[in-house]
Amino acid sequence: MTLRSTTAFVLRVDPISEKDVAVSFLTPDLGVVRGVVAGGRGKGRKGALLQLLTEVSVTFFVREGRDLARGDALEMKASAFALATRAETAMLLPYLAESLSTFLPEADAAPETYRLVRHVLDALGAGVPADLAARYFEVWLLLLAGLLADPGTCAGCGRPLAGEAVRLDPEEGAFVGPECGGRGGLPLSPTTLALLARLRRAPLGALAAERLAGPDDLRALEALAREIRRRFLGHELKSYRFLEALGPD
Ligand SMILES: [Zn+2]
């Protein structure tokens, strides 16, 4: 039996008996871990800790040959309660959590993704607009998952792309200039690409202060992430459909 203590975000909670739940946790060094939490169901102390994207400390007991670890010694590190109860961010939490469960391979260390989640939640807590935070998260998650190529290079001929309209080939998650693009793919304007480049360099607080992100560019980035996701999964995330239904459009 192996014992590991770590910090973790709660990604998903499924009841498995009257008192117990199976929980997907995102950890920095073990990636996504599925574990049974005894007594995690209901309104008790553990139930209150097992809210989406709450950050906890947890000890996993892993037994050879078992799929599920046992999660124990749960303690609160950072609650997501304030975000879960604010109208602007409440629907975003299930979407972030489902995206993470979907795109991260189980049991691969994910320290960058872990930092991404903490950064996005902190920024939302500090009042960064939810749509900007959502686009930032999508872009970074696709980059970290290897599903989004460098927007500064034409995937067709390798030449640098700058200050011009390009197309995204959703099949490849790569960008092509007009000379290599044909007519397929998703067109992206120079301002959308400038925002995409900036998202990769600046933290959310700075991005919000710069006001670089206009509604059209945010929508274009959302469409880009949606295209890549649909090609990759063959379907849309459940939580995204809720988010879309509640959106300002
Ligand atoms: Zn080219």
py3Dmol code that shows the C-alpha trace and the ligand (Angstrom):
import py3Dmol

protein = """\
ATOM      1  CA  MET A   1       0.000   0.000   0.000  1.00  0.00           C
ATOM      2  CA  THR A   2       1.302   3.418  -0.968  1.00  0.00           C
ATOM      3  CA  LEU A   3       0.542   6.586   0.921  1.00  0.00           C
ATOM      4  CA  ARG A   4       0.678   9.990  -0.737  1.00  0.00           C
ATOM      5  CA  SER A   5      -0.259  13.337   0.761  1.00  0.00           C
ATOM      6  CA  THR A   6      -0.879  16.193  -1.619  1.00  0.00           C
ATOM      7  CA  THR A   7      -3.069  19.162  -2.404  1.00  0.00           C
ATOM      8  CA  ALA A   8      -5.920  18.705  -4.855  1.00  0.00           C
ATOM      9  CA  PHE A   9      -8.859  20.350  -6.579  1.00  0.00           C
ATOM     10  CA  VAL A  10     -12.202  18.545  -6.517  1.00  0.00           C
ATOM     11  CA  LEU A  11     -13.271  17.899 -10.124  1.00  0.00           C
ATOM     12  CA  ARG A  12     -16.160  15.512  -9.802  1.00  0.00           C
ATOM     13  CA  VAL A  13     -18.143  13.752  -7.079  1.00  0.00           C
ATOM     14  CA  ASP A  14     -20.223  10.606  -7.715  1.00  0.00           C
ATOM     15  CA  PRO A  15     -22.220   8.912  -4.956  1.00  0.00           C
ATOM     16  CA  ILE A  16     -21.369   5.207  -4.763  1.00  0.00           C
ATOM     17  CA  SER A  17     -23.311   4.248  -1.641  1.00  0.00           C
ATOM     18  CA  GLU A  18     -25.498   5.816   1.004  1.00  0.00           C
ATOM     19  CA  LYS A  19     -22.513   7.460   2.682  1.00  0.00           C
ATOM     20  CA  ASP A  20     -19.575   7.229   0.314  1.00  0.00           C
ATOM     21  CA  VAL A  21     -18.545   9.008  -2.869  1.00  0.00           C
ATOM     22  CA  ALA A  22     -15.994   8.494  -5.621  1.00  0.00           C
ATOM     23  CA  VAL A  23     -14.140  11.740  -6.268  1.00  0.00           C
ATOM     24  CA  SER A  24     -11.948  12.860  -9.163  1.00  0.00           C
ATOM     25  CA  PHE A  25      -9.167  15.033  -7.809  1.00  0.00           C
ATOM     26  CA  LEU A  26      -6.666  17.110  -9.754  1.00  0.00           C
ATOM     27  CA  THR A  27      -3.271  16.983  -8.053  1.00  0.00           C
ATOM     28  CA  PRO A  28      -0.015  18.640  -9.147  1.00  0.00           C
ATOM     29  CA  ASP A  29       2.254  15.588  -9.168  1.00  0.00           C
ATOM     30  CA  LEU A  30      -0.187  12.685  -9.632  1.00  0.00           C
ATOM     31  CA  GLY A  31      -2.493  14.362 -12.164  1.00  0.00           C
ATOM     32  CA  VAL A  32      -6.112  13.221 -11.973  1.00  0.00           C
ATOM     33  CA  VAL A  33      -6.688  10.705  -9.175  1.00  0.00           C
ATOM     34  CA  ARG A  34      -9.976   8.877  -8.583  1.00  0.00           C
ATOM     35  CA  GLY A  35     -10.525   8.076  -4.953  1.00  0.00           C
ATOM     36  CA  VAL A  36     -13.244   6.863  -2.618  1.00  0.00           C
ATOM     37  CA  VAL A  37     -14.035   9.206   0.232  1.00  0.00           C
ATOM     38  CA  ALA A  38     -15.877   7.390   3.003  1.00  0.00           C
ATOM     39  CA  GLY A  39     -18.595   9.530   4.564  1.00  0.00           C
ATOM     40  CA  GLY A  40     -18.263  12.121   1.788  1.00  0.00           C
ATOM     41  CA  ARG A  41     -21.940  12.169   0.955  1.00  0.00           C
ATOM     42  CA  GLY A  42     -24.364  14.654   2.468  1.00  0.00           C
ATOM     43  CA  LYS A  43     -24.020  17.797   4.476  1.00  0.00           C
ATOM     44  CA  GLY A  44     -21.305  16.762   6.894  1.00  0.00           C
ATOM     45  CA  ARG A  45     -17.831  18.273   7.120  1.00  0.00           C
ATOM     46  CA  LYS A  46     -16.445  16.112   4.303  1.00  0.00           C
ATOM     47  CA  GLY A  47     -19.415  16.849   2.081  1.00  0.00           C
ATOM     48  CA  ALA A  48     -18.774  20.559   2.532  1.00  0.00           C
ATOM     49  CA  LEU A  49     -15.143  20.087   1.458  1.00  0.00           C
ATOM     50  CA  LEU A  50     -16.086  18.125  -1.646  1.00  0.00           C
ATOM     51  CA  GLN A  51     -17.457  21.059  -3.620  1.00  0.00           C
ATOM     52  CA  LEU A  52     -16.344  21.623  -7.221  1.00  0.00           C
ATOM     53  CA  LEU A  53     -12.925  23.254  -7.462  1.00  0.00           C
ATOM     54  CA  THR A  54     -12.472  23.552  -3.744  1.00  0.00           C
ATOM     55  CA  GLU A  55      -8.791  23.054  -3.001  1.00  0.00           C
ATOM     56  CA  VAL A  56      -8.085  20.534  -0.257  1.00  0.00           C
ATOM     57  CA  SER A  57      -5.197  18.666   1.215  1.00  0.00           C
ATOM     58  CA  VAL A  58      -5.724  14.911   1.049  1.00  0.00           C
ATOM     59  CA  THR A  59      -3.885  11.682   1.698  1.00  0.00           C
ATOM     60  CA  PHE A  60      -4.321   8.881  -0.816  1.00  0.00           C
ATOM     61  CA  PHE A  61      -3.922   5.239   0.023  1.00  0.00           C
ATOM     62  CA  VAL A  62      -3.230   3.366  -3.181  1.00  0.00           C
ATOM     63  CA  ARG A  63      -3.441  -0.412  -3.239  1.00  0.00           C
ATOM     64  CA  GLU A  64      -1.721  -2.456  -5.912  1.00  0.00           C
ATOM     65  CA  GLY A  65      -4.204  -3.666  -8.506  1.00  0.00           C
ATOM     66  CA  ARG A  66      -7.029  -1.381  -7.402  1.00  0.00           C
ATOM     67  CA  ASP A  67      -8.448   1.290  -9.716  1.00  0.00           C
ATOM     68  CA  LEU A  68      -9.623   3.565  -6.954  1.00  0.00           C
ATOM     69  CA  ALA A  69      -7.450   5.041  -4.263  1.00  0.00           C
ATOM     70  CA  ARG A  70      -8.822   5.848  -0.831  1.00  0.00           C
ATOM     71  CA  GLY A  71      -8.863   9.555  -0.009  1.00  0.00           C
ATOM     72  CA  ASP A  72      -8.545  10.466   3.653  1.00  0.00           C
ATOM     73  CA  ALA A  73      -7.466  13.229   6.044  1.00  0.00           C
ATOM     74  CA  LEU A  74      -9.210  15.890   3.981  1.00  0.00           C
ATOM     75  CA  GLU A  75      -8.640  19.486   5.016  1.00  0.00           C
ATOM     76  CA  MET A  76      -9.755  22.724   3.396  1.00  0.00           C
ATOM     77  CA  LYS A  77      -7.085  24.804   1.663  1.00  0.00           C
ATOM     78  CA  ALA A  78      -9.218  27.233  -0.345  1.00  0.00           C
ATOM     79  CA  SER A  79     -12.975  27.225  -0.654  1.00  0.00           C
ATOM     80  CA  ALA A  80     -14.709  27.859  -3.979  1.00  0.00           C
ATOM     81  CA  PHE A  81     -17.929  28.722  -2.156  1.00  0.00           C
ATOM     82  CA  ALA A  82     -17.857  32.447  -2.992  1.00  0.00           C
ATOM     83  CA  LEU A  83     -17.465  31.678  -6.725  1.00  0.00           C
ATOM     84  CA  ALA A  84     -20.128  28.964  -6.606  1.00  0.00           C
ATOM     85  CA  THR A  85     -22.656  31.387  -5.148  1.00  0.00           C
ATOM     86  CA  ARG A  86     -21.981  34.334  -7.494  1.00  0.00           C
ATOM     87  CA  ALA A  87     -24.204  34.394 -10.585  1.00  0.00           C
ATOM     88  CA  GLU A  88     -21.375  35.396 -12.956  1.00  0.00           C
ATOM     89  CA  THR A  89     -19.092  32.536 -11.939  1.00  0.00           C
ATOM     90  CA  ALA A  90     -21.438  29.782 -10.669  1.00  0.00           C
ATOM     91  CA  MET A  91     -21.890  28.114 -14.080  1.00  0.00           C
ATOM     92  CA  LEU A  92     -18.227  28.465 -14.917  1.00  0.00           C
ATOM     93  CA  LEU A  93     -17.055  26.108 -12.154  1.00  0.00           C
ATOM     94  CA  PRO A  94     -18.732  22.957 -13.572  1.00  0.00           C
ATOM     95  CA  TYR A  95     -17.352  23.864 -16.999  1.00  0.00           C
ATOM     96  CA  LEU A  96     -13.789  24.275 -15.732  1.00  0.00           C
ATOM     97  CA  ALA A  97     -14.040  21.030 -13.769  1.00  0.00           C
ATOM     98  CA  GLU A  98     -15.513  19.013 -16.651  1.00  0.00           C
ATOM     99  CA  SER A  99     -12.920  20.400 -19.070  1.00  0.00           C
ATOM    100  CA  LEU A 100     -10.127  19.303 -16.733  1.00  0.00           C
ATOM    101  CA  SER A 101     -11.572  15.799 -16.251  1.00  0.00           C
ATOM    102  CA  THR A 102     -11.963  15.480 -20.013  1.00  0.00           C
ATOM    103  CA  PHE A 103      -8.643  16.763 -21.287  1.00  0.00           C
ATOM    104  CA  LEU A 104      -6.193  15.548 -18.675  1.00  0.00           C
ATOM    105  CA  PRO A 105      -4.971  11.986 -18.960  1.00  0.00           C
ATOM    106  CA  GLU A 106      -5.274  10.129 -15.651  1.00  0.00           C
ATOM    107  CA  ALA A 107      -2.130   9.755 -13.544  1.00  0.00           C
ATOM    108  CA  ASP A 108       0.099  12.128 -15.556  1.00  0.00           C
ATOM    109  CA  ALA A 109       1.697  14.813 -13.410  1.00  0.00           C
ATOM    110  CA  ALA A 110       0.074  18.157 -14.173  1.00  0.00           C
ATOM    111  CA  PRO A 111       1.837  20.920 -12.239  1.00  0.00           C
ATOM    112  CA  GLU A 112       1.236  23.588 -14.927  1.00  0.00           C
ATOM    113  CA  THR A 113      -2.448  22.751 -15.169  1.00  0.00           C
ATOM    114  CA  TYR A 114      -2.715  22.834 -11.408  1.00  0.00           C
ATOM    115  CA  ARG A 115      -1.179  26.318 -11.352  1.00  0.00           C
ATOM    116  CA  LEU A 116      -3.524  27.356 -14.179  1.00  0.00           C
ATOM    117  CA  VAL A 117      -6.580  26.391 -12.117  1.00  0.00           C
ATOM    118  CA  ARG A 118      -5.342  28.233  -9.018  1.00  0.00           C
ATOM    119  CA  HIS A 119      -4.535  31.292 -11.132  1.00  0.00           C
ATOM    120  CA  VAL A 120      -7.963  31.371 -12.823  1.00  0.00           C
ATOM    121  CA  LEU A 121      -9.857  30.887  -9.540  1.00  0.00           C
ATOM    122  CA  ASP A 122      -7.814  33.593  -7.798  1.00  0.00           C
ATOM    123  CA  ALA A 123      -8.396  35.975 -10.700  1.00  0.00           C
ATOM    124  CA  LEU A 124     -12.149  35.295 -10.658  1.00  0.00           C
ATOM    125  CA  GLY A 125     -12.133  35.902  -6.912  1.00  0.00           C
ATOM    126  CA  ALA A 126     -10.394  39.234  -7.521  1.00  0.00           C
ATOM    127  CA  GLY A 127     -13.129  40.287  -9.939  1.00  0.00           C
ATOM    128  CA  VAL A 128     -11.588  39.527 -13.360  1.00  0.00           C
ATOM    129  CA  PRO A 129     -14.503  39.200 -15.841  1.00  0.00           C
ATOM    130  CA  ALA A 130     -15.727  35.602 -16.133  1.00  0.00           C
ATOM    131  CA  ASP A 131     -15.658  35.547 -19.952  1.00  0.00           C
ATOM    132  CA  LEU A 132     -12.022  36.663 -20.110  1.00  0.00           C
ATOM    133  CA  ALA A 133     -11.069  34.096 -17.445  1.00  0.00           C
ATOM    134  CA  ALA A 134     -12.947  31.353 -19.315  1.00  0.00           C
ATOM    135  CA  ARG A 135     -11.149  32.096 -22.611  1.00  0.00           C
ATOM    136  CA  TYR A 136      -7.776  32.261 -20.862  1.00  0.00           C
ATOM    137  CA  PHE A 137      -8.444  28.906 -19.246  1.00  0.00           C
ATOM    138  CA  GLU A 138      -9.561  27.281 -22.532  1.00  0.00           C
ATOM    139  CA  VAL A 139      -6.536  28.518 -24.473  1.00  0.00           C
ATOM    140  CA  TRP A 140      -4.093  27.379 -21.798  1.00  0.00           C
ATOM    141  CA  LEU A 141      -5.747  24.004 -21.262  1.00  0.00           C
ATOM    142  CA  LEU A 142      -5.603  23.282 -25.014  1.00  0.00           C
ATOM    143  CA  LEU A 143      -1.964  24.416 -25.151  1.00  0.00           C
ATOM    144  CA  LEU A 144      -1.014  22.224 -22.175  1.00  0.00           C
ATOM    145  CA  ALA A 145      -2.927  19.278 -23.653  1.00  0.00           C
ATOM    146  CA  GLY A 146      -0.950  19.697 -26.900  1.00  0.00           C
ATOM    147  CA  LEU A 147      -4.100  20.440 -28.901  1.00  0.00           C
ATOM    148  CA  LEU A 148      -3.281  24.000 -29.893  1.00  0.00           C
ATOM    149  CA  ALA A 149      -0.222  24.872 -31.949  1.00  0.00           C
ATOM    150  CA  ASP A 150       1.873  28.044 -31.843  1.00  0.00           C
ATOM    151  CA  PRO A 151      -0.199  30.781 -33.513  1.00  0.00           C
ATOM    152  CA  GLY A 152       3.000  32.559 -34.588  1.00  0.00           C
ATOM    153  CA  THR A 153       3.953  30.002 -37.245  1.00  0.00           C
ATOM    154  CA  CYS A 154       2.188  28.807 -40.410  1.00  0.00           C
ATOM    155  CA  ALA A 155       1.745  25.055 -40.044  1.00  0.00           C
ATOM    156  CA  GLY A 156       1.802  24.728 -43.849  1.00  0.00           C
ATOM    157  CA  CYS A 157       5.117  26.337 -44.752  1.00  0.00           C
ATOM    158  CA  GLY A 158       6.697  27.277 -41.418  1.00  0.00           C
ATOM    159  CA  ARG A 159       6.875  30.996 -42.081  1.00  0.00           C
ATOM    160  CA  PRO A 160       6.186  33.406 -39.207  1.00  0.00           C
ATOM    161  CA  LEU A 161       2.626  34.738 -39.007  1.00  0.00           C
ATOM    162  CA  ALA A 162       2.169  38.268 -37.747  1.00  0.00           C
ATOM    163  CA  GLY A 163      -0.450  40.967 -38.105  1.00  0.00           C
ATOM    164  CA  GLU A 164      -2.542  39.199 -40.727  1.00  0.00           C
ATOM    165  CA  ALA A 165      -5.723  37.156 -40.940  1.00  0.00           C
ATOM    166  CA  VAL A 166      -5.088  33.416 -40.626  1.00  0.00           C
ATOM    167  CA  ARG A 167      -7.175  30.276 -40.475  1.00  0.00           C
ATOM    168  CA  LEU A 168      -7.284  27.600 -37.863  1.00  0.00           C
ATOM    169  CA  ASP A 169      -7.262  24.063 -39.144  1.00  0.00           C
ATOM    170  CA  PRO A 170      -9.329  22.449 -36.343  1.00  0.00           C
ATOM    171  CA  GLU A 171      -8.222  18.961 -37.348  1.00  0.00           C
ATOM    172  CA  GLU A 172      -4.622  19.831 -36.554  1.00  0.00           C
ATOM    173  CA  GLY A 173      -5.226  22.596 -34.024  1.00  0.00           C
ATOM    174  CA  ALA A 174      -2.768  24.587 -36.125  1.00  0.00           C
ATOM    175  CA  PHE A 175      -2.745  27.961 -37.856  1.00  0.00           C
ATOM    176  CA  VAL A 176      -2.137  28.587 -41.546  1.00  0.00           C
ATOM    177  CA  GLY A 177      -1.586  31.726 -43.593  1.00  0.00           C
ATOM    178  CA  PRO A 178      -3.653  32.513 -46.719  1.00  0.00           C
ATOM    179  CA  GLU A 179      -1.042  30.876 -48.995  1.00  0.00           C
ATOM    180  CA  CYS A 180      -1.504  27.513 -47.231  1.00  0.00           C
ATOM    181  CA  GLY A 181      -5.044  27.751 -45.895  1.00  0.00           C
ATOM    182  CA  GLY A 182      -7.283  26.921 -48.776  1.00  0.00           C
ATOM    183  CA  ARG A 183     -10.843  27.795 -47.855  1.00  0.00           C
ATOM    184  CA  GLY A 184     -11.517  25.502 -44.902  1.00  0.00           C
ATOM    185  CA  GLY A 185     -11.056  26.164 -41.241  1.00  0.00           C
ATOM    186  CA  LEU A 186     -11.956  28.961 -38.919  1.00  0.00           C
ATOM    187  CA  PRO A 187     -10.868  32.506 -39.901  1.00  0.00           C
ATOM    188  CA  LEU A 188      -9.197  34.566 -37.182  1.00  0.00           C
ATOM    189  CA  SER A 189      -8.600  38.301 -37.376  1.00  0.00           C
ATOM    190  CA  PRO A 190      -5.291  40.007 -36.516  1.00  0.00           C
ATOM    191  CA  THR A 191      -6.823  41.473 -33.325  1.00  0.00           C
ATOM    192  CA  THR A 192      -8.005  38.035 -32.170  1.00  0.00           C
ATOM    193  CA  LEU A 193      -4.523  36.653 -32.807  1.00  0.00           C
ATOM    194  CA  ALA A 194      -2.941  39.537 -30.930  1.00  0.00           C
ATOM    195  CA  LEU A 195      -5.178  38.730 -27.966  1.00  0.00           C
ATOM    196  CA  LEU A 196      -4.289  35.042 -28.227  1.00  0.00           C
ATOM    197  CA  ALA A 197      -0.580  35.912 -28.203  1.00  0.00           C
ATOM    198  CA  ARG A 198      -1.060  38.194 -25.193  1.00  0.00           C
ATOM    199  CA  LEU A 199      -3.044  35.512 -23.289  1.00  0.00           C
ATOM    200  CA  ARG A 200       0.012  33.316 -23.476  1.00  0.00           C
ATOM    201  CA  ARG A 201       2.269  35.924 -21.911  1.00  0.00           C
ATOM    202  CA  ALA A 202       0.349  37.950 -19.352  1.00  0.00           C
ATOM    203  CA  PRO A 203      -1.459  36.927 -16.175  1.00  0.00           C
ATOM    204  CA  LEU A 204      -5.216  37.485 -15.949  1.00  0.00           C
ATOM    205  CA  GLY A 205      -5.032  40.550 -13.695  1.00  0.00           C
ATOM    206  CA  ALA A 206      -2.841  42.368 -16.229  1.00  0.00           C
ATOM    207  CA  LEU A 207      -5.024  41.252 -19.141  1.00  0.00           C
ATOM    208  CA  ALA A 208      -8.144  42.571 -17.433  1.00  0.00           C
ATOM    209  CA  ALA A 209      -6.441  45.912 -16.725  1.00  0.00           C
ATOM    210  CA  GLU A 210      -5.221  46.256 -20.327  1.00  0.00           C
ATOM    211  CA  ARG A 211      -8.753  45.955 -21.744  1.00  0.00           C
ATOM    212  CA  LEU A 212      -7.271  44.408 -24.877  1.00  0.00           C
ATOM    213  CA  ALA A 213     -10.055  41.858 -25.066  1.00  0.00           C
ATOM    214  CA  GLY A 214     -13.102  43.148 -26.906  1.00  0.00           C
ATOM    215  CA  PRO A 215     -16.308  41.070 -27.012  1.00  0.00           C
ATOM    216  CA  ASP A 216     -15.739  40.069 -30.669  1.00  0.00           C
ATOM    217  CA  ASP A 217     -12.236  38.765 -30.011  1.00  0.00           C
ATOM    218  CA  LEU A 218     -13.389  36.876 -26.920  1.00  0.00           C
ATOM    219  CA  ARG A 219     -16.176  35.295 -28.965  1.00  0.00           C
ATOM    220  CA  ALA A 220     -13.706  34.349 -31.699  1.00  0.00           C
ATOM    221  CA  LEU A 221     -11.420  32.668 -29.152  1.00  0.00           C
ATOM    222  CA  GLU A 222     -14.400  30.848 -27.691  1.00  0.00           C
ATOM    223  CA  ALA A 223     -15.287  29.563 -31.175  1.00  0.00           C
ATOM    224  CA  LEU A 224     -11.693  28.434 -31.679  1.00  0.00           C
ATOM    225  CA  ALA A 225     -11.688  26.436 -28.435  1.00  0.00           C
ATOM    226  CA  ARG A 226     -15.125  25.008 -29.250  1.00  0.00           C
ATOM    227  CA  GLU A 227     -13.987  23.830 -32.707  1.00  0.00           C
ATOM    228  CA  ILE A 228     -10.878  22.094 -31.370  1.00  0.00           C
ATOM    229  CA  ARG A 229     -12.856  20.526 -28.530  1.00  0.00           C
ATOM    230  CA  ARG A 230     -15.574  19.195 -30.799  1.00  0.00           C
ATOM    231  CA  ARG A 231     -13.043  17.707 -33.214  1.00  0.00           C
ATOM    232  CA  PHE A 232     -11.176  16.111 -30.352  1.00  0.00           C
ATOM    233  CA  LEU A 233     -14.163  14.756 -28.417  1.00  0.00           C
ATOM    234  CA  GLY A 234     -16.741  14.273 -31.158  1.00  0.00           C
ATOM    235  CA  HIS A 235     -19.299  15.991 -28.900  1.00  0.00           C
ATOM    236  CA  GLU A 236     -19.693  19.037 -26.682  1.00  0.00           C
ATOM    237  CA  LEU A 237     -19.225  19.143 -22.920  1.00  0.00           C
ATOM    238  CA  LYS A 238     -22.498  19.054 -20.957  1.00  0.00           C
ATOM    239  CA  SER A 239     -21.493  21.963 -18.751  1.00  0.00           C
ATOM    240  CA  TYR A 240     -20.601  24.097 -21.775  1.00  0.00           C
ATOM    241  CA  ARG A 241     -24.145  23.832 -23.093  1.00  0.00           C
ATOM    242  CA  PHE A 242     -25.387  25.302 -19.800  1.00  0.00           C
ATOM    243  CA  LEU A 243     -22.787  28.030 -19.940  1.00  0.00           C
ATOM    244  CA  GLU A 244     -23.765  28.839 -23.509  1.00  0.00           C
ATOM    245  CA  ALA A 245     -27.467  28.880 -22.651  1.00  0.00           C
ATOM    246  CA  LEU A 246     -26.856  31.403 -19.877  1.00  0.00           C
ATOM    247  CA  GLY A 247     -24.401  33.563 -21.826  1.00  0.00           C
ATOM    248  CA  PRO A 248     -25.027  37.192 -22.747  1.00  0.00           C
ATOM    249  CA  ASP A 249     -25.713  36.437 -26.439  1.00  0.00           C
TER     250      ASP A 249
END
"""
ligand_1 = """\
1
ZN
Zn 2.065 29.005 -45.141
"""
view = py3Dmol.view(width=600, height=400)
view.addModel(protein, "pdb")
view.setStyle({"model": 0}, {"cartoon": {"style": "trace"}})
view.addModel(ligand_1, "xyz")
view.setStyle({"model": 1}, {"stick": {}})
view.zoomTo()
view.show()
